[in-house]
Amino acid sequence: MSHIIIYSHGFGVRKDDRGLFTDIAAALPDSRHVMFDYNQVDEATNNLTVVPLGGQAKKLRHVIEKAKADNPGAIIDLICHSQGCVVACLAKPANVHKIIFTGPPAELSIDDMVRIFTARPGSEINLHGISRLQRADFSVTTVPPEYWNSIKNIDPIALYNELAKTTPLVVINATEDEIIGSRDFGGLSSNIKIIEIKTGHNFEGQAREQLIESIQQELGNER
C-alpha cells in the first residue's frame, strides 16, 4: 500500500520550509512526498506575497483531495510546521491517517509578529496597507492587510483539540522556540501526544536529527 506525506509549511517561507521538509523527506525514502507553496512566489528574487489563512486552507484541502483521488487506498499523513499547523486545522482534513505538528504556535499574535519584524532593519509594517518584512535570508515577504485580518480571533489550542477528535495528532514542541511567542500548551487535549525537544523554532543541528527520529518512529508502521 502506498504512503503519501503532505507537507504544510509556515509563515512566509517556500514549500520546503527552508530545508526542514526536504530533510524529513530524505529520511523517509519509501514514501511519496508532496510539497507545495501557499504563497505567491517571485522566482527571480525568491520574494513572497503571503496569502490569507483561508486561502491557504483551501489550497491544502485541494491538495489532500487530489492525492486521495489519484491514489485510491493510499495512507495519507500530514507533517506541518509552525503556522502551517493552524492552516491544517482550518482545512479540516477528512480521512487522514495521522498528522504531525512541529513547532506549532500556542497563539497567533499580531503584536508578536510586529515586534519580531520591526526589530529587523528594512521592514515596513502597515496593518491597514501593504507590509514588507525583511527576512533573515535577505528575502522580502510582502503581507497584504487581508492576511492580518485572517489571523485575528484564531485560537490555535482550540483548533488542535478539535482536530484531535477525528485524526490522531502528534505535537512535537520546540521548548526553546524563539519565534512563536507563547508556548503554553497546558490546554491541549489528552488525546494529543506531545513530544518535547530542547531546541529553537527550526529544529536545527542535532535537534533536527531528534525531530526526524521522532517522525520516523511515529510513521514507522506505515512505510
Kinemage of the C-alpha trace (Angstrom):
@kinemage 1
@onewidth
@group {chain A} dominant
@subgroup {mainchain}
@vectorlist {calphas} color= white
{ca met a 1} P 0.000 0.000 0.000
{ca ser a 2} L 1.387 3.414 -0.944
{ca his a 3} L 2.192 6.021 1.680
{ca ile a 4} L 1.887 9.734 0.919
{ca ile a 5} L 3.080 12.546 3.169
{ca ile a 6} L 1.678 16.020 2.517
{ca tyr a 7} L 3.526 18.993 3.997
{ca ser a 8} L 2.086 22.271 5.316
{ca his a 9} L 4.752 24.976 5.634
{ca gly a 10} L 4.933 28.009 7.919
{ca phe a 11} L 4.627 31.768 7.516
{ca gly a 12} L 6.438 33.467 4.649
{ca val a 13} L 8.634 30.565 3.541
{ca arg a 14} L 8.796 28.301 0.490
{ca lys a 15} L 7.298 24.846 0.235
{ca asp a 16} L 10.411 23.134 1.658
{ca asp a 17} L 10.260 25.298 4.820
{ca arg a 18} L 13.910 26.295 4.418
{ca gly a 19} L 15.096 22.726 4.119
{ca leu a 20} L 13.237 21.310 7.109
{ca phe a 21} L 10.796 19.339 4.972
{ca thr a 22} L 13.373 18.124 2.464
{ca asp a 23} L 15.483 16.753 5.330
{ca ile a 24} L 12.455 14.885 6.684
{ca ala a 25} L 11.601 13.553 3.230
{ca ala a 26} L 15.135 12.288 2.677
{ca ala a 27} L 14.839 10.207 5.848
{ca leu a 28} L 11.615 8.566 4.581
{ca pro a 29} L 12.629 7.391 1.086
{ca asp a 30} L 9.884 4.779 0.788
{ca ser a 31} L 7.117 7.391 0.974
{ca arg a 32} L 5.865 9.812 -1.639
{ca his a 33} L 6.275 13.435 -0.546
{ca val a 34} L 4.000 16.285 -1.622
{ca met a 35} L 5.245 19.843 -1.029
{ca phe a 36} L 3.648 22.985 -2.409
{ca asp a 37} L 3.684 26.741 -1.881
{ca tyr a 38} L 0.871 28.570 -0.123
{ca asn a 39} L 2.351 31.933 -1.040
{ca gln a 40} L 2.724 33.753 -4.332
{ca val a 41} L 6.403 33.418 -5.209
{ca asp a 42} L 8.612 35.633 -7.344
{ca glu a 43} L 11.075 33.003 -8.554
{ca ala a 44} L 13.609 35.587 -9.752
{ca thr a 45} L 14.020 37.215 -6.344
{ca asn a 46} L 12.680 34.482 -4.008
{ca asn a 47} L 10.408 37.145 -2.515
{ca leu a 48} L 6.945 36.093 -1.362
{ca thr a 49} L 3.470 37.578 -1.061
{ca val a 50} L 1.530 35.999 1.783
{ca val a 51} L -1.929 34.515 1.205
{ca pro a 52} L -4.548 34.855 3.985
{ca leu a 53} L -5.172 31.754 6.103
{ca gly a 54} L -8.489 30.963 4.427
{ca gly a 55} L -6.826 30.774 1.020
{ca gln a 56} L -4.063 28.571 2.408
{ca ala a 57} L -6.572 26.172 3.960
{ca lys a 58} L -8.479 25.958 0.680
{ca lys a 59} L -5.289 25.033 -1.170
{ca leu a 60} L -4.372 22.359 1.378
{ca arg a 61} L -7.848 20.818 1.096
{ca his a 62} L -7.440 20.684 -2.676
{ca val a 63} L -4.027 19.004 -2.422
{ca ile a 64} L -5.338 16.390 0.029
{ca glu a 65} L -8.417 15.590 -2.039
{ca lys a 66} L -6.372 15.312 -5.240
{ca ala a 67} L -3.938 12.935 -3.539
{ca lys a 68} L -6.854 10.752 -2.444
{ca ala a 69} L -8.461 10.785 -5.888
{ca asp a 70} L -5.209 9.982 -7.679
{ca asn a 71} L -4.137 7.281 -5.199
{ca pro a 72} L -7.144 5.245 -4.021
{ca gly a 73} L -6.394 3.341 -0.826
{ca ala a 74} L -3.146 5.174 -0.062
{ca ile a 75} L -2.205 6.011 3.524
{ca ile a 76} L -2.021 9.811 3.769
{ca asp a 77} L -0.261 11.646 6.595
{ca leu a 78} L 0.367 15.359 7.137
{ca ile a 79} L 3.523 16.956 8.509
{ca cys a 80} L 3.086 20.617 9.411
{ca his a 81} L 5.391 23.308 10.736
{ca ser a 82} L 4.649 26.499 12.644
{ca gln a 83} L 1.660 28.394 11.226
{ca gly a 84} L 1.128 25.524 8.807
{ca cys a 85} L -0.282 23.617 11.788
{ca val a 86} L -3.085 26.176 12.138
{ca val a 87} L -3.739 26.009 8.396
{ca ala a 88} L -4.126 22.229 8.640
{ca cys a 89} L -6.788 22.671 11.324
{ca leu a 90} L -8.678 25.222 9.227
{ca ala a 91} L -8.577 22.834 6.264
{ca lys a 92} L -10.436 20.222 8.353
{ca pro a 93} L -8.902 17.229 6.550
{ca ala a 94} L -11.063 14.120 6.408
{ca asn a 95} L -9.857 10.513 6.392
{ca val a 96} L -6.208 11.372 7.006
{ca his a 97} L -4.273 8.674 8.871
{ca lys a 98} L -2.072 10.828 11.147
{ca ile a 99} L -0.976 14.451 11.493
{ca ile a 100} L 2.328 15.607 12.991
{ca phe a 101} L 2.796 19.200 14.123
{ca thr a 102} L 6.336 20.575 14.503
{ca gly a 103} L 6.847 23.862 16.351
{ca pro a 104} L 3.136 24.775 16.433
{ca pro a 105} L 2.113 28.150 17.874
{ca ala a 106} L 0.036 28.212 21.057
{ca glu a 107} L -1.442 31.514 19.886
{ca leu a 108} L -1.386 33.777 16.835
{ca ser a 109} L -0.403 37.262 17.910
{ca ile a 110} L -0.147 40.201 15.550
{ca asp a 111} L 1.721 42.073 18.292
{ca asp a 112} L 4.368 39.344 18.474
{ca met a 113} L 4.852 39.337 14.705
{ca val a 114} L 5.132 43.121 14.619
{ca arg a 115} L 7.689 43.007 17.442
{ca ile a 116} L 9.831 40.429 15.657
{ca phe a 117} L 9.882 42.134 12.278
{ca thr a 118} L 10.183 45.745 13.408
{ca ala a 119} L 13.472 44.697 15.010
{ca arg a 120} L 14.817 43.856 11.536
{ca pro a 121} L 16.152 46.841 9.590
{ca gly a 122} L 14.300 47.363 6.337
{ca ser a 123} L 10.922 46.050 7.470
{ca glu a 124} L 7.877 48.257 6.923
{ca ile a 125} L 4.671 47.278 8.708
{ca asn a 126} L 1.267 48.726 7.907
{ca leu a 127} L -1.607 46.679 9.321
{ca his a 128} L -4.081 48.563 7.113
{ca gly a 129} L -1.968 48.504 3.949
{ca ile a 130} L 0.959 46.623 2.438
{ca ser a 131} L 3.694 45.433 4.797
{ca arg a 132} L 7.158 44.420 3.645
{ca leu a 133} L 9.079 42.200 6.037
{ca gln a 134} L 12.824 41.711 5.830
{ca arg a 135} L 13.689 38.054 6.406
{ca ala a 136} L 16.802 36.542 7.918
{ca asp a 137} L 17.819 35.130 4.500
{ca phe a 138} L 17.596 38.664 2.975
{ca ser a 139} L 14.426 37.888 1.059
{ca val a 140} L 11.329 40.076 1.463
{ca thr a 141} L 7.867 38.892 2.476
{ca thr a 142} L 5.004 41.113 1.317
{ca val a 143} L 1.945 40.996 3.567
{ca pro a 144} L -1.436 42.396 2.455
{ca pro a 145} L -3.930 43.679 5.049
{ca glu a 146} L -6.184 40.686 4.336
{ca tyr a 147} L -3.589 38.428 5.918
{ca trp a 148} L -3.509 40.378 9.191
{ca asn a 149} L -7.306 40.243 9.322
{ca ser a 150} L -7.253 36.480 8.745
{ca ile a 151} L -5.237 35.718 11.885
{ca lys a 152} L -7.445 37.722 14.229
{ca asn a 153} L -9.527 35.776 16.754
{ca ile a 154} L -7.779 32.486 15.999
{ca asp a 155} L -7.411 30.141 18.991
{ca pro a 156} L -4.830 27.515 17.955
{ca ile a 157} L -5.243 25.334 21.041
{ca ala a 158} L -8.991 25.023 20.468
{ca leu a 159} L -8.343 24.164 16.816
{ca tyr a 160} L -5.780 21.498 17.727
{ca asn a 161} L -8.164 19.905 20.213
{ca glu a 162} L -10.968 19.851 17.660
{ca leu a 163} L -8.723 18.241 15.029
{ca ala a 164} L -7.628 15.565 17.505
{ca lys a 165} L -11.244 14.411 17.831
{ca thr a 166} L -11.137 12.988 14.310
{ca thr a 167} L -7.454 12.383 13.463
{ca pro a 168} L -4.511 11.085 15.551
{ca leu a 169} L -2.385 14.166 16.278
{ca val a 170} L 1.214 14.355 17.482
{ca val a 171} L 2.695 17.677 18.616
{ca ile a 172} L 6.495 17.972 18.570
{ca asn a 173} L 7.187 21.062 20.625
{ca ala a 174} L 10.417 23.096 20.429
{ca thr a 175} L 10.853 24.093 24.077
{ca glu a 176} L 13.249 26.969 23.308
{ca asp a 177} L 11.266 28.379 20.378
{ca glu a 178} L 12.384 31.983 19.790
{ca ile a 179} L 9.756 32.790 17.150
{ca ile a 180} L 6.243 31.806 18.119
{ca gly a 181} L 5.901 33.652 21.444
{ca ser a 182} L 3.602 31.797 23.846
{ca arg a 183} L 4.433 28.124 24.381
{ca asp a 184} L 1.654 27.443 26.872
{ca phe a 185} L 0.278 24.099 25.709
{ca gly a 186} L -1.381 23.269 29.017
{ca gly a 187} L -4.799 23.394 27.374
{ca leu a 188} L -4.082 20.629 24.871
{ca ser a 189} L -6.417 17.636 24.899
{ca ser a 190} L -5.203 14.396 26.458
{ca asn a 191} L -5.910 12.841 23.035
{ca ile a 192} L -2.844 14.636 21.650
{ca lys a 193} L 0.582 13.034 22.006
{ca ile a 194} L 3.241 15.580 22.956
{ca ile a 195} L 6.967 15.176 22.293
{ca glu a 196} L 9.352 17.869 23.528
{ca ile a 197} L 12.750 18.674 22.043
{ca lys a 198} L 15.043 21.267 23.588
{ca thr a 199} L 15.654 23.479 20.564
{ca gly a 200} L 14.597 26.560 18.625
{ca his a 201} L 11.853 27.045 16.083
{ca asn a 202} L 13.543 25.429 13.078
{ca phe a 203} L 14.945 22.335 14.840
{ca glu a 204} L 18.490 22.998 13.726
{ca gly a 205} L 21.635 20.926 14.278
{ca gln a 206} L 21.337 17.840 16.453
{ca ala a 207} L 17.720 18.732 17.233
{ca arg a 208} L 16.794 18.130 13.594
{ca glu a 209} L 18.124 14.599 13.900
{ca gln a 210} L 15.991 14.124 17.014
{ca leu a 211} L 12.969 15.508 15.177
{ca ile a 212} L 13.463 13.179 12.230
{ca glu a 213} L 13.924 10.170 14.527
{ca ser a 214} L 10.658 11.038 16.289
{ca ile a 215} L 8.829 11.325 12.966
{ca gln a 216} L 10.319 8.041 11.750
{ca gln a 217} L 9.044 6.335 14.909
{ca glu a 218} L 5.575 7.861 14.559
{ca leu a 219} L 5.238 6.866 10.914
{ca gly a 220} L 7.359 3.723 11.020
{ca asn a 221} L 4.499 1.261 10.717
{ca glu a 222} L 3.247 2.950 7.553
{ca arg a 223} L 6.345 2.665 5.371
